[in-house]
Amino acid sequence: MSPESDAHSRLEWFRSSYSNGAGGECVECALTDEGALVRDSKMTKTYGIAVGSDAWSSFVQAVNRTSVRP
């Protein structure tokens, strides 16, 4: 196993608790030392996009402040 694929297999991907689990559109995230990785749940062989720690923190805070809930 290459170091890259080994690192990929050690990531702990998670989905929102609002995800219905029916195989529809969903975003998965994995936290890293540098921030977060975000990907489409149907594309499990990819890392998706990398988001820095500050940007990820700002995003999560903004979502938590929003009064709109599914």
Secondary structure, 3 states (H helix, E strand, C coil): CCHHHHHHHHCCEEECCCCCCCCCCCEEEEEECCEEEEEECCCCCCCCEEEEHHHHHHHHHHHHHCCCCC
